[in-house]
Each structure stands twice: as C-alpha cells, then as structure tokens.
Amino acid sequence: MTNAPLNIRSLQDQLQSLARREGISKWDLGASRSSSASVQVDRGQAKQLKAAQRSSITIRVWNQQGLVGITSTSDLSDSGLEKALMGAHQASGFGNPDDVPGFSPLATAPEPDLDRPLQEAQGIQSLLKQLLDAEQQLLGRHPAIGTLPYNAMNEGSSERIYLNSEGALRQAQRTQASIFLMARAEESGRKPRSGGAVRLALGSRDLDLAGCIDEAAERTISHLNYQPIDTGRYLVCFTPEAFLDLIGSFSSMLNARAVLDGVSLSKPDSIGDQLAVPFFNLTDNGLHPAHVGAMPFDGEGTPTRALPLIREGCLANFLHSEATARHFGVDPTGHAGMGAKVSVGPDWFEVNRTPSMNTGAEHLDHATSDDTFVLIESLSALHAGVKASQGAFSLPFDGWLVQGGERISVEAATVAGDIRELLRSIVHLEPESVITHEGVSPYVWVDGLAITGEA
Amino acid sequence: MQSTLQKSLPGFNDLDPGHHPWRQRLDALLNVGVSAGADLVEVFLERADHLGVLAEQDKITSVGPSFGMGAGIRVFRAGRDGFVSTNDLSDQGLEEALQQALAMLQLNASTLSSGSSFDGLGPLRDYGSSKNNWLDRTPDLVTITQRLLEGTHCLEKRGQHLDVRRGSFARDWQEVLVAASDGTFARDIRLHQSSGLSVLAADGEHRSSIARRYGSSDRPDDLCHWNVDASAQEVCDSAAKMLRADYVDGGQMPVVLANRFGGVIFHEACGHLLETTQVERGSTPFSDSIGESIAHSAVTAIDEGVSGGAFGSISMDDEGMEPQRTVLIENGILQCFLSDRAGEMRTGHARTGSGRRQSHGFAAASRMRNTYIDAGPHSIDDLISSVDHGLYCKSMGAGSVGATGQFNFSVEEGYLIKNGQLGQPVKGATLIGDAKEVMPRISMCADDLELAAGYCGSVSGSVFVTVGQPHVKVDSITVGGR
C-alpha cells in the first residue's frame, strides 16, 4: 500500500514554507500514521478480513495576539496541509485568552529509551489460520460453548510525530498485535453465559494464544453454574483488570485539567490529601516494560515518564499538560494530547502495596480464602454507570459468590458505591502484582460494598 | 470576526459524480474486482467536515475543526468479505486497496470467475443534488459561539450552586458516493448537528451533574431555532432536584420510564438483538422467532430512517439503499430483522436500508436508525398510579448490551413511586436485565411518543440514531443501587 512512513523533514519544510508565506511565526504539528490488518472468524470460516491505512495531522497556530487555533485532517496532500494551516489560523481568532497553551519546555529534552523492537507482520492469511485454530480449540473445551460472537486477531504498525516552529522534532514507531476471544455458552434450559480474554504483544508471533484460549475457556465455563445473589453489602475482591477499569474511570481526580475545569473530585490544593489507605500506591508508568502501546513522548512532545500519583494513600501528583503544569508551577508530565484546549489523560496504571507495610488482613487470598466474598471479575458499562465528577458508580459485573472456597457465578447483579469511600475501605492488597493488558495491579479487597441482585 | 472556516476547509470536488473520471475510475475498479472472481465489489468514497465548539462558563474554550477523505473497499466471495480502508484516493491507492482486499479472499487476476458479471454502473441516484449548499447554509462560527454563550448565560440565570456550566455544538457534514458491481451508483450529502448543555452543581458534599443534548439531521439552520432558555431551564431543574437526592435502594421493582430518551431501554434491550449482525454471530435469542411473541402485546416497535429531521434519518444507507419504515414487533410478535448487504447474504433476511457505518474506515453493518416503541392508549397517570412501590425514571443516561443479551442503562434523574404517587428524587440507579425476560414485562404504553437524539457505538463505529417511546411501564426489573 501507499502508506510509507511519514517524511518528517519534508513535513517540517512544507509547514515552514507555508507558515512563512502566511506570516505565521509560531506553530506545531502532531501527526500519526497507522497500518493494520485484522481477522474475525465464525464457526470454522473466515467472517471478515480487514486492513486499514490511516494518516492524520493536527496543526496548531498561534496568531499575532498569541491565541491558538487548531485543525485536523486526514488529507496529507500539499493542499490538505495548506488548508489545515489556514483553518488553524482562522480558528485562532476564537482562541481562549485565559488559557493559552504553549510549547512544552521539555519538547526537546532527551527521550526515554523504550526497548520496543519493531516486529515483522505475519500477514493476514497467517492471522486467519491462527484464529481459526484458536476458535476450534476454544469451541472444543466444553460442549456448551457454541460460538465466539466476538473474536479478532490483528497486527499493525503505527507512527507518531511531533514537531514545532522552534525546532522540536520527535518521531516514534511501534508495532502491536492483539487477540480477543469471547465465548458464548448455553446449556439447555439455562441462560446463555459468556467469558472472554485478551492478549497484547509487540508482534503477532509473540501473542500468548494458548494463554488466551485457556483463560477464555476457564472464565466461560466457570459462569455456567450460576445463581442470583441476595441484595446486600459484601466483602468484595476485585480482579486486577476490574480494579484497573474502576480506578481508570475516576482518573479525573488525578487530572490537573479536570481540576482546573472544576469537574474533578480533587481541588488545586488537594496534593497531600489522604485519598486511600496507607498501604495503597498508584503510579502512572507509561514506560512499564509490559506496556506494548508505549510511546516515548506525548501529544506536546513531552517525554513519557513514571509519575507517582498516590503514595502511601496520599495524593502525590497530578497528571499535567504544558498549560496545567505552568498553572501549578511544575513540569509537564507527559500526559497531554494536542488541542487548543489540551486534554490530559493517564497512560498505564500500576497499583502496588507500600513495601513492608502489613494490611492487617493478610489471610485474604482470592484463591484460598474461606471467607464469604464476592469476586468481581469484570465491570461493564463504565461509560454509563460512573459519575466521575460525583465519585459515584453503579455498575453491572461478572463475578462469583465465593463461600467456603466454592465459587458460584453471580447472575445479573450490580455493584455500587463511592470511589472515595472505596479507596478508604480497601482492607487488603494481595502481595502478588498481576500484569494485565491495561496495567498492573494485585487483587484488591474492599469491605462493605453494595450489591444488588435478582434474588 | 466573520469566519468562513467551514466553507474554506473542504474545497475539493473529487467526489463530484458529475466529474466523469470518477464513474470511469469506479467502473474500471469494479471490473477488476469482478474479473478476479469476486461475487460483489463495493466502493464507498467519503469526504467529511467536522466542527466541534465548546463554551465553558462565559468563554469559548475550544474550536476544533477537522476534515478528511477516504475510501472503503469491500469484496465478497462465498459469504466472506475482505475490507480495506485508505486515505489515498489516487488511482494507485485505490487499485492497491482493491488488490489487498482481493488477496484477503485469495482472489487475483488468475482466479476463475465466480460467474458474477459486471455490466457497468447504473444511472446515478443523486440524493445529494438538493443539498450541495447545506454546508454553506450552516451557521458561521460567530453565530455558533454566540448561541453557546447564550446557553451558558441562561444556565447561570436559571440555576443555583452551579460550579460548571458548559455548552457544546457539533456539526458533521459528509458527502458519500457508493458504487457496487451490482450496478449501485448513489451519492448523498448528510448533515448532522447537535447542541447540548451540561452543568455540575455542588453544595458541600452534595453534587449532581446533568446533561442534555439535542440533535437533528438535514436542517442547516437548526441551531438558530434552538430554544436555549428552555433547555437551560430543563437542565437546571433537573440538577436542582438531583443535588440533594438520596441514592436509590437497589432491588426488584416496577419502573415507569419517561418518553424520549427512555427509549434507550428498547434500543439496548432488544433493538441490537434484532440486527442481522447479531443473528450472524449467534448472539441473539430471537434468531428463530419471526412470527412468535417476544414482547408484551402492548408493544409495537419500529425502526425507520424516514422521519423528517430526526437524528437517525437518512436518504440512503451506506450501501446506497433507500431506508424503510421497518416494523420490528407488532403487538408483541416479531416481524422483521434489520438487515444490510452482508446480513442478507449470510442470514437470508432481506435488506432494510440499514447498512450503516461511521466512516470509510468501517465496513457497513446492520444498524438502527430511528427506533421507538409506538404510542399506546394510556395516560402517564395511568402508569404511575398502577405502581405501589417502584421507580420513575424521568431521564436516562447511556447504556449497553453484552454478548448474552444482558443490557444495562443508567438513570440520570429518578423518583420513587409510592402508592401510585411520585415521591422523593433518587440517584445512582442502574437498570439491568435481559431482553427475553424484560420485553414481556413492558405492559403499558402511554400516548405521548417522542424521539430523542443519540449516538450508537457498535461494530461499524459510532452512528447517529434516535431512540424514542411514550412513557412505558415495566412490571419488574433489577434496579441496581446502594
């Protein structure tokens, strides 16, 4: 395909020339390019094979009044670039004088050395063969498993560029592959149940297919024996994936942009506040070796780095863009997007225990505990059931009621609470951290959460 | 400042079907595909222009224009399909994309013909010919920013304890050209605009966040007719009532769902399960239920793309077919599935003009348009007074449905019902259930059908839809709470 790597020098020269012609002295550009191939299968047959080549650029322009405008386009032709630059210049007339982003002071600082060797693609026919084989294996694990309504295997490469009129110039490439298997099982006279698993890797050859099949099968089969649960308050253990999903949904309390916008649970002076139990630590670590989607810089060119957010239960830092960092008098943290109003977001959460601190509930272990508890495997509908600005959540979940070591899958149920209360009600973090596709966390135990069931 | 932003950005006429090389290029491309053995080849060309504007408090804080173009090429062979999307609309770019799609199905120039033939593109059906000036007729940036600031000002005037006041506007313009080897050759221009207001109210530890969004299609000057003050009043009333509301106690109970966005219950609980995409996956319990009762006899449900100005209305779907008014359920009996080209091939259900996609980056799939439960004979009071102890859901949030048909959606504004009377406001409710159990429990429909704009995300991306219903009563459902 005609999707060659972006020519960063050429882009820079073109923009310099166009900007000079229009009398624009300050501008920056973020560009991305991606190429991917994916397959889906259905009961022994290829269902859909897809490939995509995408390119896009975002240009920001500072006008003579110092206000910023922005335009994005997928048209990387000469005329597209020119229109984008002109569009950004026009939009700058509506820039917000009270919140003007600038160039990151770290846009030319040394980048972290990410050890992410680019992997060669196997090709779509190879992906298809492997996915068909994975489907066959999973269907064969239990007679009740009839279909994999959601499945996909893909591989691709992507590239990100940042450059600005003061000479910053960054370029990074990566490859990534994934497999997702979700099985649907149904036994006569019973409700259908489902379970899934996902694996990510730098290349499709490195994907842990066997582990994904095992996990999807185990999860699906474990939900076949289900019962409704009584409504009440329970001791709850979140799997690492479920807890990372939950804490990620409330990341606005760690986000300086949200703080300044007044939509965060935190205030500008909240640094140092006790948010969680003292043995709880949260770091945003976009450089973690298991983070296959890692990039060495953010949308403003700021290098990616590990940032402690909650240390021994206390709020330690906010996530920042250039503008919010300037407001707070700190350095940008490498968590910015690109915009006239720059968004800020987390990268890769790492939850861990304060070293050498006892939780007081060391007997709790999701695999061996005799206590009665609800093990929450995954949370659904986070986009609907989380009110981040209020701290409230009410979410459907998949999981099990565990009594005397025996697990019974929970039929339709919800878990509800307040994230601030939850963080203060954590009774235990298991000693072992688990690497998931979205971060690192141990199993997290919380007491007294409200669960509504159908019983 | 007079902005010409939206007029200056696109400016390329590559998709103009009157531009003869496009017909010739597409003819040639489709011929290559069919000659290589494809049963059917489809090319979807798109150019798009988007503008998003945000006002916060009394300032415009973001103006975000974007534009682009691209193609999606899909090749079918023996029920399978290969799909390639690209931003490169050059002859070489499209040819390479086609060859890649053919190679996915192991087709090439030496493949034996499938027996399909290509007799050239048919006459152009140009649904966009009367819409060519729509983009120019949309409000300019000065007007947009003024309307949004008027909105945030009205919020301040109407509300109390408001920490955050926001107004937002989005305009999505799209020109598409669909060409397929069955002769389909159709062009359309789509225009979707939405505006919204949201607030965060706070008083001590009490907080409430309320948002409302209004959307239309094919009405270039719709923003000028937006009753900003009435919208602000509605948002502020809701925020005030929910500010000190208690969290709802969870459990099984009857609920009355308000009209308009209450229709999300049918969209999530049942609508998705009536898409042939779900039939193909084996993830709908209704695959073999045509002609059977799947809902209470009080329920008649419709999906259509023809209501003038509605957010989910279309002149043609993304496969070049005109939309229909499709009765899905009549008096509780399943009548029909929503089907696209692939769905028809793979399930046998006839196409309904429901092949939709977010952009050229997605293959079309069977998707909902304007979907609603039809009006019934009852008054709202009939419904409320029939409940001894339950929940009235005046305003709904987002929802979703899973692989086993289990759905959920959140309640943004709720009230307890006690002894047939509305009681205190409550928040934090999430409703869950599965379609097979809940649809027979929708036992009463009021006579006040209204539609509301929304976005639906699924296999072919995010598309513009409306949901709708009159007030309805569900005899029993799980209300998640604290």
HADDOCK unambig.tbl for C-alpha pairs under 7 A between the chains (distance, minus, plus):
assign (segid A and resid 1 and name CA) (segid B and resid 93 and name CA) 6.89 0.50 0.50
assign (segid A and resid 1 and name CA) (segid B and resid 96 and name CA) 5.83 0.50 0.50
assign (segid A and resid 1 and name CA) (segid B and resid 97 and name CA) 6.87 0.50 0.50
assign (segid A and resid 2 and name CA) (segid B and resid 93 and name CA) 6.14 0.50 0.50
assign (segid A and resid 46 and name CA) (segid B and resid 80 and name CA) 6.45 0.50 0.50
assign (segid A and resid 47 and name CA) (segid B and resid 80 and name CA) 5.40 0.50 0.50
assign (segid A and resid 47 and name CA) (segid B and resid 81 and name CA) 6.72 0.50 0.50
assign (segid A and resid 48 and name CA) (segid B and resid 80 and name CA) 6.22 0.50 0.50
assign (segid A and resid 48 and name CA) (segid B and resid 81 and name CA) 5.20 0.50 0.50
assign (segid A and resid 48 and name CA) (segid B and resid 82 and name CA) 5.79 0.50 0.50
assign (segid A and resid 49 and name CA) (segid B and resid 81 and name CA) 6.48 0.50 0.50
assign (segid A and resid 49 and name CA) (segid B and resid 82 and name CA) 4.66 0.50 0.50
assign (segid A and resid 49 and name CA) (segid B and resid 83 and name CA) 6.12 0.50 0.50
assign (segid A and resid 49 and name CA) (segid B and resid 104 and name CA) 6.51 0.50 0.50
assign (segid A and resid 50 and name CA) (segid B and resid 82 and name CA) 5.75 0.50 0.50
assign (segid A and resid 50 and name CA) (segid B and resid 83 and name CA) 4.63 0.50 0.50
assign (segid A and resid 50 and name CA) (segid B and resid 84 and name CA) 5.59 0.50 0.50
assign (segid A and resid 51 and name CA) (segid B and resid 83 and name CA) 6.31 0.50 0.50
assign (segid A and resid 51 and name CA) (segid B and resid 84 and name CA) 4.64 0.50 0.50
assign (segid A and resid 51 and name CA) (segid B and resid 85 and name CA) 6.47 0.50 0.50
assign (segid A and resid 52 and name CA) (segid B and resid 84 and name CA) 5.47 0.50 0.50
assign (segid A and resid 52 and name CA) (segid B and resid 85 and name CA) 4.69 0.50 0.50
assign (segid A and resid 52 and name CA) (segid B and resid 86 and name CA) 5.97 0.50 0.50
assign (segid A and resid 53 and name CA) (segid B and resid 85 and name CA) 6.24 0.50 0.50
assign (segid A and resid 53 and name CA) (segid B and resid 86 and name CA) 4.94 0.50 0.50
assign (segid A and resid 53 and name CA) (segid B and resid 87 and name CA) 6.88 0.50 0.50
assign (segid A and resid 54 and name CA) (segid B and resid 86 and name CA) 6.15 0.50 0.50
assign (segid A and resid 54 and name CA) (segid B and resid 87 and name CA) 6.08 0.50 0.50
assign (segid A and resid 55 and name CA) (segid B and resid 87 and name CA) 6.98 0.50 0.50
assign (segid A and resid 70 and name CA) (segid B and resid 64 and name CA) 6.16 0.50 0.50
assign (segid A and resid 71 and name CA) (segid B and resid 64 and name CA) 6.21 0.50 0.50
assign (segid A and resid 71 and name CA) (segid B and resid 65 and name CA) 5.07 0.50 0.50
assign (segid A and resid 71 and name CA) (segid B and resid 66 and name CA) 5.39 0.50 0.50
assign (segid A and resid 72 and name CA) (segid B and resid 65 and name CA) 6.49 0.50 0.50
assign (segid A and resid 72 and name CA) (segid B and resid 66 and name CA) 4.39 0.50 0.50
assign (segid A and resid 72 and name CA) (segid B and resid 67 and name CA) 6.49 0.50 0.50
assign (segid A and resid 73 and name CA) (segid B and resid 66 and name CA) 5.33 0.50 0.50
assign (segid A and resid 73 and name CA) (segid B and resid 67 and name CA) 4.83 0.50 0.50
assign (segid A and resid 73 and name CA) (segid B and resid 68 and name CA) 5.16 0.50 0.50
assign (segid A and resid 74 and name CA) (segid B and resid 67 and name CA) 6.84 0.50 0.50
assign (segid A and resid 74 and name CA) (segid B and resid 68 and name CA) 4.70 0.50 0.50
assign (segid A and resid 74 and name CA) (segid B and resid 69 and name CA) 6.62 0.50 0.50
assign (segid A and resid 74 and name CA) (segid B and resid 87 and name CA) 6.80 0.50 0.50
assign (segid A and resid 75 and name CA) (segid B and resid 68 and name CA) 5.44 0.50 0.50
assign (segid A and resid 75 and name CA) (segid B and resid 69 and name CA) 6.64 0.50 0.50
assign (segid A and resid 83 and name CA) (segid B and resid 9 and name CA) 5.89 0.50 0.50
assign (segid A and resid 87 and name CA) (segid B and resid 5 and name CA) 6.22 0.50 0.50
assign (segid A and resid 87 and name CA) (segid B and resid 9 and name CA) 6.53 0.50 0.50
assign (segid A and resid 90 and name CA) (segid B and resid 5 and name CA) 6.67 0.50 0.50
assign (segid A and resid 91 and name CA) (segid B and resid 63 and name CA) 6.48 0.50 0.50
assign (segid A and resid 94 and name CA) (segid B and resid 63 and name CA) 6.96 0.50 0.50
assign (segid A and resid 95 and name CA) (segid B and resid 61 and name CA) 6.89 0.50 0.50
assign (segid A and resid 96 and name CA) (segid B and resid 60 and name CA) 6.22 0.50 0.50
assign (segid A and resid 96 and name CA) (segid B and resid 61 and name CA) 5.33 0.50 0.50
assign (segid A and resid 124 and name CA) (segid B and resid 104 and name CA) 6.87 0.50 0.50
assign (segid A and resid 147 and name CA) (segid B and resid 282 and name CA) 6.80 0.50 0.50
assign (segid A and resid 149 and name CA) (segid B and resid 281 and name CA) 4.79 0.50 0.50
assign (segid A and resid 149 and name CA) (segid B and resid 282 and name CA) 6.58 0.50 0.50
assign (segid A and resid 149 and name CA) (segid B and resid 283 and name CA) 6.19 0.50 0.50
assign (segid A and resid 149 and name CA) (segid B and resid 403 and name CA) 6.89 0.50 0.50
assign (segid A and resid 192 and name CA) (segid B and resid 404 and name CA) 5.66 0.50 0.50
assign (segid A and resid 193 and name CA) (segid B and resid 404 and name CA) 6.12 0.50 0.50
assign (segid A and resid 194 and name CA) (segid B and resid 403 and name CA) 6.78 0.50 0.50
assign (segid A and resid 194 and name CA) (segid B and resid 404 and name CA) 6.60 0.50 0.50
assign (segid A and resid 231 and name CA) (segid B and resid 251 and name CA) 6.78 0.50 0.50
assign (segid A and resid 262 and name CA) (segid B and resid 163 and name CA) 6.72 0.50 0.50
assign (segid A and resid 262 and name CA) (segid B and resid 164 and name CA) 6.45 0.50 0.50
assign (segid A and resid 340 and name CA) (segid B and resid 62 and name CA) 5.90 0.50 0.50
assign (segid A and resid 341 and name CA) (segid B and resid 61 and name CA) 6.48 0.50 0.50
assign (segid A and resid 341 and name CA) (segid B and resid 62 and name CA) 5.72 0.50 0.50
assign (segid A and resid 381 and name CA) (segid B and resid 399 and name CA) 6.70 0.50 0.50
assign (segid A and resid 381 and name CA) (segid B and resid 400 and name CA) 6.30 0.50 0.50
assign (segid A and resid 384 and name CA) (segid B and resid 397 and name CA) 6.34 0.50 0.50
assign (segid A and resid 384 and name CA) (segid B and resid 398 and name CA) 4.80 0.50 0.50
assign (segid A and resid 384 and name CA) (segid B and resid 399 and name CA) 5.81 0.50 0.50
assign (segid A and resid 384 and name CA) (segid B and resid 409 and name CA) 6.50 0.50 0.50
assign (segid A and resid 384 and name CA) (segid B and resid 410 and name CA) 5.75 0.50 0.50
assign (segid A and resid 385 and name CA) (segid B and resid 410 and name CA) 5.81 0.50 0.50
assign (segid A and resid 385 and name CA) (segid B and resid 430 and name CA) 6.77 0.50 0.50
assign (segid A and resid 390 and name CA) (segid B and resid 207 and name CA) 5.76 0.50 0.50
assign (segid A and resid 390 and name CA) (segid B and resid 208 and name CA) 6.68 0.50 0.50
assign (segid A and resid 394 and name CA) (segid B and resid 428 and name CA) 6.32 0.50 0.50
assign (segid A and resid 394 and name CA) (segid B and resid 429 and name CA) 6.76 0.50 0.50
assign (segid A and resid 394 and name CA) (segid B and resid 430 and name CA) 6.08 0.50 0.50
assign (segid A and resid 394 and name CA) (segid B and resid 480 and name CA) 6.66 0.50 0.50
assign (segid A and resid 394 and name CA) (segid B and resid 481 and name CA) 6.47 0.50 0.50
assign (segid A and resid 395 and name CA) (segid B and resid 430 and name CA) 6.99 0.50 0.50
assign (segid A and resid 412 and name CA) (segid B and resid 433 and name CA) 6.95 0.50 0.50
assign (segid A and resid 414 and name CA) (segid B and resid 480 and name CA) 5.39 0.50 0.50
assign (segid A and resid 416 and name CA) (segid B and resid 481 and name CA) 6.02 0.50 0.50
assign (segid A and resid 416 and name CA) (segid B and resid 482 and name CA) 5.75 0.50 0.50
assign (segid A and resid 417 and name CA) (segid B and resid 482 and name CA) 6.74 0.50 0.50
assign (segid A and resid 450 and name CA) (segid B and resid 482 and name CA) 5.12 0.50 0.50
assign (segid A and resid 452 and name CA) (segid B and resid 250 and name CA) 5.49 0.50 0.50
assign (segid A and resid 452 and name CA) (segid B and resid 251 and name CA) 6.01 0.50 0.50
assign (segid A and resid 452 and name CA) (segid B and resid 480 and name CA) 5.26 0.50 0.50
assign (segid A and resid 452 and name CA) (segid B and resid 481 and name CA) 6.49 0.50 0.50
assign (segid A and resid 453 and name CA) (segid B and resid 251 and name CA) 6.85 0.50 0.50
assign (segid A and resid 454 and name CA) (segid B and resid 252 and name CA) 6.65 0.50 0.50
assign (segid A and resid 454 and name CA) (segid B and resid 478 and name CA) 6.39 0.50 0.50
